[in-house]
Amino acid sequence: MRLGLLQVVTSVGALLVAIFVIIQFASEAARIGSEPLLIRGLLLNLAVLGALVAVYPLNPLFKKRPGAYAAAVCLPATLPAFIYFLVFLPLTAGAGLSAQQLQSQLITDNSSNGIIEVGFAYPIFTPTISVTNRELFTRQVNVFLLMTDADGENSLYRAVRTVIPGSGLNVEATVRGMLSQNGDYLFNPLNLPPQRAVVSKVVFVISNLDEGTSFSEAMERTVQAEFELRDPANGAILSTFPLQRI
C-alpha cells in the first residue's frame, strides 16, 4: 500500500496531537482536573480521534471512504470518554480529602550533624505524605503541622511555600531555594488532581525551639502532633492526620 505525501503528513500530525494530549493528561493532571468535565471529555477525545486519523490510511476496509470511517469508527469511539467523565466520575466521586504520613525524615537537626548545612540552627523536617483528593475537581491545600505540649501550648508550623512574599533572604527562602530543583519536594499550596493520590515530601522549618533542643527532643515533650490540610483562601481546616514519631 503506497501512501501519498498528504496522507503521511496528516497521519503524523494527528499522531503527534494524540501523543501531546496524552502527555498533558499525565503531566498536567492538576491543571486539566480544574477544567469542567465536558472539556476533559473533549480533550481526551481529541487524543482518540488523533490516533484514529493517524491509522486511517492503514485500514483497507475504509480505503477512500473517510465519511464511512468517521461514522462507523470515529464517532462511536468518542462515546467512552464522555460516558467516563459525564456519567461514571460523578457517580463514583467522593467528598473531601484523605491523607496519611508515610515517612519521617530530618534534613538537619542542630544536634545531628545534618545531611545538608544551611547555615541555620533550625531543624528542617521533611515528612513524606500521601494526600488523596476524592472530589471531581482539582483542590489546593496548605499543609501545616500542629504540636501540643503537656502544658497545652500549641506550636503551629506552615510548610515552606512556593511563593514567599518579599525579596529579603530568610530561612524559608533559603530552604526553598535549596530544595526547589528536587522533584521529591512539594511546597504550599499543594495542587491535588481529582481522584488521585499525591505522594511527596513537604518541608517544615522548626524555628522556635529552645536553643540546643533537637527536634526529636521536642517531639518527646509533645503529647499530640498532627498535620492539618487547610484551604488557602480562608484557612479553614479541610482534614487532619497524625504525625508519626521519629
Number of C-alpha atoms within 10 A of each C-alpha: 6 7 9 10 9 9 15 13 12 17 21 17 16 22 21 16 19 23 16 13 20 17 12 13 17 11 11 13 17 20 15 20 22 17 14 13 20 13 15 19 20 15 19 21 22 18 21 23 21 24 21 21 23 22 13 22 21 14 11 10 11 16 12 12 11 14 11 13 18 17 11 12 15 20 12 10 16 18 12 14 19 19 12 14 20 16 12 13 16 13 10 11 15 14 10 13 19 16 20 17 19 14 15 15 13 19 17 23 23 17 13 13 10 14 10 12 12 16 8 14 18 22 25 23 20 20 21 19 20 15 20 18 24 21 21 22 19 20 21 17 23 23 25 22 20 17 21 17 16 10 9 11 10 14 15 16 19 18 22 23 20 16 11 13 8 8 7 7 8 12 15 18 18 14 16 20 11 12 14 14 9 8 9 12 17 23 21 20 20 21 19 25 24 22 20 15 17 17 18 20 22 22 29 24 18 21 14 11 15 8 9 12 16 19 21 16 11 14 16 11 13 18 12 15 20 16 22 23 24 19 17 16 9 7 11 13 15 14 17 19 16 15 20 13 10 12
